Amino acid sequence: MTSSSAGGSSSSSSSSSDEPGATHAPLPGPGLVVKRKPWYQVLYIQVLIGVGLGILMGYLFPRHGAALEPLGTGFINMVKMIIAPIIFCTVVHGIASMTDIRRLGRIGVKALIYFEVVSTLALIIGLIVVNFMQPGKGMNVNIEQLRTEHAADIKKVAEYAEKSHEMDTVKFIMGIIPKTYISAFTGGDILQVLFVALLTGFAIASLGEKGKPALHVLDHAGAIAFAIMGIIVKAAPLAAFGAMAFTVGKFGIESLGPLVYLMLGFYITAACFVFGVLGTIAWFAGFSIFKFVYYIRDEILLVLGTSSSETALPGMMEKTRRLGCAESTVGFVIPTGYSFNLDGTNIYMAMAAIFLAQATNTPLTLGHQITLLLVAMLSSKGATGVTGAGFVTLAATLVAVPEIPVESLAVLLGIDRFMSECRSITNLIGNGVATVVISRWEGELDPATLNRNMAAGGMTPPASDAIGTAL
C-alpha cells in the first residue's frame, strides 16, 4: 500500500511495497521522541473499560443489557462492510507489484501446508485434553428430557444440523466462485473476494505499463478503505460494551453452571496452544510469542469485546505489514487463514464433541475418535462466512458419528457465546503467527528487522488511530 494506507509511512512507495523487508511505519530513531497518548485515549484501554462496564450492566440490569445487542451487531456489520474492499485492494496491489508471479504460488503451497499441519495439531491437542479432563463425566444428560425441557434450543440445533448437511467439498469449492464479479463483494464470503482479487491482480500485472493507472486508482481506494476502518474502530469500546452487556444479560453468569469445567479446560488448552505450540513455532522463526501478543493487543481486545475475529482482520493485516511482511504475503495468508487456519475452532470442536459423548454417556472407541478427527479436519474448512460457524462445523462433525446425538448440542448453546471469545482470539493469533512465519520462510525479513519493527510498533499508534488522526 501507499503511505496513506500504511498508517502514515512516507518511505514506502507502490513500486517497492512488496520488496522483502519493506517496512510500513517509521521506526523511532535515537533522536525521535514518540509522543504517547493519555491512557484514556488508548484504544485497548477503552475496549477493556467497555467490556467491564458491559459485564456490570448485564449482571445488574439483565433485561436492559440484553436489549443492547444492536450495539455489538451493528459494529460487526460495519466492519464486514469494509473488509471486502480492504482485502481486494491489498491483494490486488500486492500481486500487481510482484516481479515474480511464481512466488505467489510458492506462498500458497507453503501456507496450505502450514495451515493443515498446525490446525490438525490443534485438533489432536483438543482430543488429548478432553479425554484427560473428562469434563462431561457424571452429567448424565437425558436426550428425551432435553427434548421436552429445551424445545426451543433443540429447534436451533436442528437449524445448525440442517446447515451442516449443506457442507461438502464440492459445494465448498464451487462456492468460492461468485455468481458475478460484484456479488463477491456483497455476499460476505472472504474466499470469493480473494478469488476475484487474485484474478484482478494477475490481469493488471499482465498488462504491464497499461495496468499502472488502475494500480494507482486501487492505491487511493485502499487508502479510503483503511480511513473508513479508522473511523469505524473508534466505536469499538461502545460495541464491546453492548456485546458484553447482551451476553451477560441474556445468558447470565449463572448459566455457566456445571459447564464451567469445560470452559476452563478450553481456555487453558487454548492458552497452552498459543504459548506452547505457536510459541515454539515463533521461537524457531526468531520472535517471541509474548511480544507478538502484546503487539496485537488492540486487535485481541477488539475480538474479546465483539466475539468476532473478523472485526480485527483489517488491523491484523496492517500490523503484519508494519512488521515487514510483504503485502502479497499478508493479503493472501490472512484472508485464506480465516477459512483454513482456525486453530481455536479446531480445539473447540474436538473438546466439545468428546464432551457431549461423555455428558450423554456415549461410549466412543479409538476408531470413533479418529473418525471425528478426520471429519473435523474437513468440516472446519467449510464454514467461512456462515452464521454460527462454530456450531455448524460441530454439527457436521457429529453427523459423521451418529452414536453422539446431535440434539445434545443444546447443552452448549448457553455457553457458546462465552466460548466464542476464546475461539476467535486463538484464531486471530494463529493467523498472525502464520503470516509472520511464512514471511520469514520466504526470506522477506530477518529476525533483527522483525523484532525492531515489533518493538517500534509497540510505541507507534495503531493503524486505525493513525489513519483516523490523519482525516
LINGIPE-V57547 format. One record per residue. N is the residue number from 1. RES is the residue in one small letter. SS is DSSP state (@ for helix, = for strand, . for the rest). Layout:
N:RES:SS + N:RES:SS
This chain:
1:m:. + 2:t:. + 3:s:@ + 4:s:@ + 5:s:@ + 6:a:. + 7:g:. + 8:g:. + 9:s:. + 10:s:. + 11:s:. + 12:s:. + 13:s:. + 14:s:. + 15:s:. + 16:s:. + 17:s:. + 18:d:. + 19:e:. + 20:p:. + 21:g:. + 22:a:. + 23:t:. + 24:h:. + 25:a:. + 26:p:. + 27:l:. + 28:p:. + 29:g:. + 30:p:. + 31:g:. + 32:l:. + 33:v:. + 34:v:. + 35:k:. + 36:r:. + 37:k:. + 38:p:. + 39:w:@ + 40:y:@ + 41:q:@ + 42:v:. + 43:l:@ + 44:y:@ + 45:i:@ + 46:q:@ + 47:v:@ + 48:l:@ + 49:i:@ + 50:g:@ + 51:v:@ + 52:g:@ + 53:l:@ + 54:g:@ + 55:i:@ + 56:l:@ + 57:m:@ + 58:g:@ + 59:y:@ + 60:l:@ + 61:f:. + 62:p:@ + 63:r:@ + 64:h:@ + 65:g:@ + 66:a:@ + 67:a:. + 68:l:. + 69:e:@ + 70:p:@ + 71:l:@ + 72:g:@ + 73:t:@ + 74:g:@ + 75:f:@ + 76:i:@ + 77:n:@ + 78:m:@ + 79:v:@ + 80:k:@ + 81:m:@ + 82:i:@ + 83:i:@ + 84:a:@ + 85:p:@ + 86:i:@ + 87:i:@ + 88:f:@ + 89:c:@ + 90:t:@ + 91:v:@ + 92:v:@ + 93:h:@ + 94:g:@ + 95:i:@ + 96:a:@ + 97:s:. + 98:m:. + 99:t:. + 100:d:. + 101:i:. + 102:r:@ + 103:r:@ + 104:l:@ + 105:g:@ + 106:r:@ + 107:i:@ + 108:g:@ + 109:v:@ + 110:k:@ + 111:a:@ + 112:l:@ + 113:i:@ + 114:y:@ + 115:f:@ + 116:e:@ + 117:v:@ + 118:v:@ + 119:s:@ + 120:t:@ + 121:l:@ + 122:a:@ + 123:l:@ + 124:i:@ + 125:i:@ + 126:g:@ + 127:l:@ + 128:i:@ + 129:v:@ + 130:v:@ + 131:n:@ + 132:f:@ + 133:m:@ + 134:q:. + 135:p:. + 136:g:. + 137:k:. + 138:g:. + 139:m:. + 140:n:. + 141:v:. + 142:n:. + 143:i:@ + 144:e:@ + 145:q:@ + 146:l:@ + 147:r:@ + 148:t:@ + 149:e:@ + 150:h:. + 151:a:@ + 152:a:@ + 153:d:@ + 154:i:@ + 155:k:@ + 156:k:@ + 157:v:@ + 158:a:@ + 159:e:@ + 160:y:@ + 161:a:@ + 162:e:@ + 163:k:@ + 164:s:@ + 165:h:@ + 166:e:. + 167:m:. + 168:d:. + 169:t:@ + 170:v:@ + 171:k:@ + 172:f:@ + 173:i:@ + 174:m:@ + 175:g:@ + 176:i:. + 177:i:. + 178:p:. + 179:k:. + 180:t:. + 181:y:. + 182:i:. + 183:s:@ + 184:a:@ + 185:f:@ + 186:t:@ + 187:g:. + 188:g:. + 189:d:. + 190:i:@ + 191:l:@ + 192:q:@ + 193:v:@ + 194:l:@ + 195:f:@ + 196:v:@ + 197:a:@ + 198:l:@ + 199:l:@ + 200:t:@ + 201:g:@ + 202:f:@ + 203:a:@ + 204:i:@ + 205:a:@ + 206:s:@ + 207:l:@ + 208:g:@ + 209:e:@ + 210:k:@ + 211:g:@ + 212:k:@ + 213:p:@ + 214:a:@ + 215:l:@ + 216:h:@ + 217:v:@ + 218:l:@ + 219:d:@ + 220:h:@ + 221:a:@ + 222:g:@ + 223:a:@ + 224:i:@ + 225:a:@ + 226:f:@ + 227:a:@ + 228:i:@ + 229:m:@ + 230:g:@ + 231:i:@ + 232:i:@ + 233:v:@ + 234:k:. + 235:a:. + 236:a:@ + 237:p:@ + 238:l:@ + 239:a:@ + 240:a:@ + 241:f:@ + 242:g:@ + 243:a:@ + 244:m:@ + 245:a:@ + 246:f:@ + 247:t:@ + 248:v:@ + 249:g:@ + 250:k:@ + 251:f:@ + 252:g:. + 253:i:@ + 254:e:@ + 255:s:@ + 256:l:. + 257:g:@ + 258:p:@ + 259:l:@ + 260:v:@ + 261:y:@ + 262:l:@ + 263:m:@ + 264:l:@ + 265:g:@ + 266:f:@ + 267:y:@ + 268:i:@ + 269:t:@ + 270:a:@ + 271:a:@ + 272:c:@ + 273:f:@ + 274:v:@ + 275:f:@ + 276:g:@ + 277:v:@ + 278:l:@ + 279:g:@ + 280:t:@ + 281:i:@ + 282:a:@ + 283:w:@ + 284:f:@ + 285:a:@ + 286:g:. + 287:f:. + 288:s:. + 289:i:@ + 290:f:@ + 291:k:@ + 292:f:@ + 293:v:@ + 294:y:@ + 295:y:@ + 296:i:. + 297:r:@ + 298:d:@ + 299:e:@ + 300:i:@ + 301:l:@ + 302:l:@ + 303:v:@ + 304:l:@ + 305:g:@ + 306:t:@ + 307:s:. + 308:s:. + 309:s:@ + 310:e:@ + 311:t:@ + 312:a:@ + 313:l:@ + 314:p:@ + 315:g:@ + 316:m:@ + 317:m:@ + 318:e:@ + 319:k:@ + 320:t:@ + 321:r:@ + 322:r:@ + 323:l:. + 324:g:. + 325:c:. + 326:a:. + 327:e:@ + 328:s:@ + 329:t:@ + 330:v:@ + 331:g:@ + 332:f:@ + 333:v:@ + 334:i:@ + 335:p:@ + 336:t:@ + 337:g:@ + 338:y:@ + 339:s:@ + 340:f:@ + 341:n:. + 342:l:. + 343:d:@ + 344:g:@ + 345:t:@ + 346:n:@ + 347:i:@ + 348:y:@ + 349:m:@ + 350:a:@ + 351:m:@ + 352:a:@ + 353:a:@ + 354:i:@ + 355:f:@ + 356:l:@ + 357:a:@ + 358:q:@ + 359:a:@ + 360:t:. + 361:n:. + 362:t:. + 363:p:. + 364:l:. + 365:t:. + 366:l:@ + 367:g:@ + 368:h:@ + 369:q:@ + 370:i:@ + 371:t:@ + 372:l:@ + 373:l:@ + 374:l:@ + 375:v:@ + 376:a:@ + 377:m:@ + 378:l:@ + 379:s:@ + 380:s:. + 381:k:. + 382:g:. + 383:a:. + 384:t:. + 385:g:. + 386:v:. + 387:t:. + 388:g:. + 389:a:@ + 390:g:@ + 391:f:@ + 392:v:@ + 393:t:@ + 394:l:@ + 395:a:@ + 396:a:@ + 397:t:@ + 398:l:@ + 399:v:@ + 400:a:. + 401:v:. + 402:p:. + 403:e:. + 404:i:. + 405:p:. + 406:v:@ + 407:e:@ + 408:s:@ + 409:l:@ + 410:a:@ + 411:v:@ + 412:l:@ + 413:l:@ + 414:g:@ + 415:i:@ + 416:d:@ + 417:r:@ + 418:f:@ + 419:m:@ + 420:s:@ + 421:e:@ + 422:c:@ + 423:r:@ + 424:s:@ + 425:i:@ + 426:t:@ + 427:n:@ + 428:l:@ + 429:i:@ + 430:g:@ + 431:n:@ + 432:g:@ + 433:v:@ + 434:a:@ + 435:t:@ + 436:v:@ + 437:v:@ + 438:i:@ + 439:s:@ + 440:r:@ + 441:w:@ + 442:e:. + 443:g:. + 444:e:. + 445:l:. + 446:d:. + 447:p:@ + 448:a:@ + 449:t:@ + 450:l:@ + 451:n:@ + 452:r:@ + 453:n:@ + 454:m:@ + 455:a:@ + 456:a:@ + 457:g:@ + 458:g:. + 459:m:. + 460:t:. + 461:p:. + 462:p:. + 463:a:@ + 464:s:@ + 465:d:@ + 466:a:@ + 467:i:@ + 468:g:@ + 469:t:@ + 470:a:@ + 471:l:.
